[in-house]
Amino acid sequence: MGFLWSALLVLLLPLAVFSEVGGPETSLENEEVKEENGVLVLNDANFDTFMLDKDTVLVEFYAPWCGHCKQFAPEYEKIAGTLKENDPPIPVAKVDATEAPKLAEKYDIAGYPTIKIFKKGQPVDYEDSRTEEAIVAKAKEVSDPNWTIPPETTIVLTNANFDEVVETADIILVEFYAPWCGHCKKLAPEYEKAAQELSKRTPAIPLAKVDATAEADLATRYNVTGYPTLKIFRKGKAYDYNGPREKHGIIDFMIEQAGPPSTLVQTVKQVQEHLRDGSDATVIGVFRDGQEKLFQTYQNAANALREDFKFYHAFSSDIASFLKVQPGQLVVMHPDRFQSKYEAKKHLFKINDLTKEEDLKEHVLKNALPLVGHRTKANEAKRYTKRPLVVVYYTVDFSFDHRTDTQYWRSKVLDVAKDFPEYTFCISNEDDYASELKDLGLGDSGEEVNVAILDANGKKYVKDPEEFDSDSLREFVQDFKKGKLIPVLKSQPVPKNNKGPVKLVVGKTFEEIVMDKNSDVLIEFYAPWCGHCKALEPVYNDLGKKYRSAQDLVIAKMDATVNDIPVDRYKVEGFPTIYFAPKNRKYNPIQFQGQDRDLEGFSRFIEEHRAKSKTKEEL
């Protein structure tokens, strides 16, 4: 008997130990569907199995720390009780999206709470009010046996129908996407909702999409190199779309785009008001009757640049006389406040039958900025992207009481800007750019005027705080031109303890860790507020633990919102952005795109590129 007990203990012991470290017993526990206050609890392990035989399920994706979720919880529990009494009952469930990263990514959960109704396993977005009455009514509507998911409003384009559709449309927005692209998946529901709303307008504004991986010829024809790429077509002519990528933004943007690209001005007074009160360049095409072809060329150019400039046109001889131009000319003029003795008061272009749209665009772009303009939060993304950019910060105020002081300092900048036409000069209000000044180390300089240069590689250079005048500014710009200046680097403090499975990188340690030629490095650039980054964190930590013992591989992460990236090849345009930096090609990192963001997906990506790295080393 003693022998049998001993044998049984030997058999049971491994199972007990295995259970403690998260073996089958823990797995079964995760797969079990529990209930909390009448609401079913789903997770990565049990979600798909639970959905298999269900017609309709109401699901809330939440985060434990979310205030809105906590406030909504009692209402949701009431909804669960009401739908439990429905005939047939409709299951009501919740998913902690922070503990279910696969589901959060699969269903593009970007905010909390997010409510979806699943019909035979297919998600239906719920966007109405979060009241028991509204949600119960929608759930019952979807549960009707005759209810089906409405067909897409977005038009599907292929090689077979593309030209016919876009060439006959006055305006149409087309998305070129890849089925595997995460950004495309995130855009898809917003794009479809915008398509539904815009289809109800008179006239309707259609939205369409092209699977660029299946329609490679179309992708090549329109230079599609990334996903998603959106383009506006007007009678078959393509224009880049640089608008918002959420429902309301797309709708507002396309409504504006559907209007005429240029506004008619009829009086000299209107022109005078633009020049007196405006803060941007005034672009006016002046025409007379019979110049329809020239006017259309102007309109085409205006369409191409309408997102960046406000265009006007006039058929008035009085306006032509006031501007001292001939009909058939394009005029670019800056507001009175920005004109100076160092630059022309107006920039003219004569339009003729041979003029190309590109010629007009080039003229507008070339003369869009005054010698020293006013960079603001509203115009920086459109006007001040060219680098190097010399920025002079002080109290910029063009109101009557402060105009003299503002122009006094600006005149000193003009004296220098005229001698460096290869650089862009501007003034900025120090209060509007307080955070930028802080990042530059100038937040507490004590000087009335501060100066920085932002270069093409993302580096920043700061003029030593001192009394400002034209001579000191000229010397600073000359030193930059000669390469004598040392860039400023925004960085968190260097971590005192950095022995975790995922190395923390800051601006000051980027070169030391990421650019170390003795190690391959996988680095995630994240933002603390990013939902996708939060969902990825447990997976990324597991990845760090998996490769912790690897001698020449580092798993790292960097908060890109508070640290500068000193190497411009590591572009970050969204979060999370992940690069693999092989030891033998640090300045040519490989971006992680399209693969599964799970432990297996990251492992495959790492092993594939480590193998290539080793092969190149051996060669």
VEXZALO-972884 format. One record per residue (C-alpha): x, y, z. Coordinates in steps of 0.25 Angstrom, whole numbers, plus 5000, padded with zeros to 4 digits. Each point is the difference from the previous one (the first is absolute). Layout:
XYZ...
***
This chain:
500050005000501150095004500749984986498750044993499950135008501450034996499849974986498850095000500750115006501149994990498950014989499350125006501250085004500350054986498650044998499950085013501350074997499650034985498750065005500850105009500850054988498850034991499849864993498749944996499250035012500250154999499749994985498749935003499750105010500250114990499149934990498849995010499050114998499750065013498950105004500150135008498750075004499349944988501150034990500849894994501550025000500749974987501550004997501049954989499949865004498549985000499450114991500049924987499549875006498950085007499650074987499949874992498549965002499550145003499150084991500150145007500950045011500250145006501450035004500750115008501550024998500550085013501250035008500049995015500650145002499050074990499150105007498949994990500049855001499850005015498950104998499349924990500249865007498650015008499350044988500649884992499649915011498650044999500149984985500549865003498849975009499050064990500649924988500049875008498550015001499950024985499449884991500949944997501050065010501250084994501349985007500750125006501549995002501250095003501549994996501150075008500850054988501350025008500049855003499549954986501050074991499749904988498550045000500350155002500949994988499149924992498850095002500850134999499650045014500650145002499150065011499249965012499049965001499749944986498749934998499849904989498949914996500449864994499149944990500449864997501450045004500150124992500250135007499050124998500450135006499150075010500150155000498750055006499750055014500549915012498649995006499349875003498850044991500950034988501049885001498849905003499350054988501249984991500349865005498649954998500050064986501349934997499549875006498849994990500149884991499850084988501050115004501349994992501350095000499750114990500949994987501250104999499750144995501550014996500249964985500949894997500950044988500949904992500750014986498749974994499250125005501050105005500150094988498550004997499750045015501050115002500050074987498550025001500050055014500050155003500749965013500349875006501049955011500749874998500849925011501149914995500249905011500649865004499249905007501149975010500250155003499750045015499850144996499149964989499249925010499950115009499550104989499049904994498850025010500250155000500150004985498749924998499250095010500550124992499649944987498649975006499850155004500650064987499149914992498850075006500450144995499550064987500849984992500649885007501550005002500449854997501249935007500749884994501149915004501049914992500749885005501450044995500649875003499049934990500050124990501550034999499950074987499150115006500950015012501250024990499250104992499850095012501349985007499449935012501249965009499350005013498749965006499050065001500250104989498850094997499850084988498950104995499649984986499350114992499549954986501249905000501150105005500649965013500450095011500649965014499149995012500650055012498850015009499549945013499849855001498849995009498650004996499650155003501350054995499949934987498650054998500350145003501250004991499349944988498950095001501050124999500749934989498749994992499950154999500750094990501550015002500050154999499150115006499550124991500450145005499250114994500550135007501350075002499550015015500049855001501549994995500450125009499449925012500849884997501350074999499750095013499549895009500549874994501149915006500349924988500350024985498950054992499949934986499250074990499849964985499550124992499249974987499050064990498949944992500549914989501249955008499249875004501249914997501050085008499050005011499949855000501549995000500050085013498849925006500849874998501250065007499150055011499449865001501449945002500450105011498650035006500449935013501150095003499650134994498750094999499850044985499250114994499750054986499450134995499450054987500050145004500850114992500050085013500749895007501049984989500350155000500250005015501049885000500650074987499949874992499549954987498849904998500649865000501050025011500249935013500450095012500649955013500150115011500350005015499250075010500550155003500649955013501049914993500450094989501450065001501050084992500849874997498949934992499050024988498650055004499449914990500449884992499449994987499849884990499450024986499149894996499949964985499549894992501349925002500150015015500049875007499349985014501449965005500550144997498950075008500249915012501550035000499850154999499149995012500849915008501350084997499450135005499149955011500850055012500550145003501550025003499749995015498649945003499249975012500049855004498849965008499449875005498950024989501050024988501349925004499549874993499750074987501050114999501249975009500449864996501350034992501349995007500950065005499050095007500550125008499050035011500150135009499150005012499450125007498750065004499450014985498750085000499650084988498850075007500150155000500650025014501149904998500350014985501250095001500749915010499749884991500550074987501350055008500549865003499549954986500850114993501349955006499749864995499750054986501450075000500649865001499049924992500350074987501449955001499649855001499049974989500249855002499450005014498650035004499850105011498850035009499650065013499149925010499350055013500749945012498749975007499549924989501349924999500349995015500149855000501050014988500850105007500049915012500549884992501150094994500450045014499650144998498850005009500750085011501050074992499650145005500250064987498950084992500449944987500549854998500549934987500149864995500349934987499249874996500749934990499649894989500549885009499150045011501250065008499850135008501050115003499950115010500650145000500650035014499050085008500650154999499550134996499449994986500550084988500249984985501549985001499949895011498949934991500950014988501149935007499149895005499549974986501450014994500549905011498949904996500350014986501549975003499649885009500550065012498849985009499749885009498549955000499150005012499449875003498749985008500149895009499449945013501149975011500849884997499449885008500849965013499549864999499949944986500149855002498549964996499749914989499750124991501150115000499550145002500650104990500050155001500650114991501350005007500249854999499549974986501350004994500649915011498949904999499350004987501250034991500949905007500749924989500249885009498549985002498749984992499050095006498449994999499550145004498650045003499750154999498750025008499150115006499549985015498650044996499949904988499049895001500749914990501350025008499449965013499349884994501449964994500850025013499749865006500449934987501350094999500449975014499849854997500950024988501150065009499949895009500249904989501250064994500650055014501249904999500350034986501450065000499950094988498550044999499350115008498650025001499750155003499050115000500050155000498950105004500050084987499250115006501150055010501349964993500650044987500549904990501450044996500049914987499150054989499849864994499149965012498850074995498850005010498650044994499149925009500049915012500549905002501150004990501049895001501449984993501049894999501450065000501049894995501450025006500650014986499050114994499650095011499650114991499149914991499049955011498949904996498650055004499149895006498750014991498949914997500449885009499249955012500350085012500149885009501249925006500049914988499950114990501250085006500849885002499949964985500350154996501350005009500549864996499850034985500850135001501149955010500249894990500250104989500950085008500949885004500049964985500550134996501150005011500549864995500150064986
***
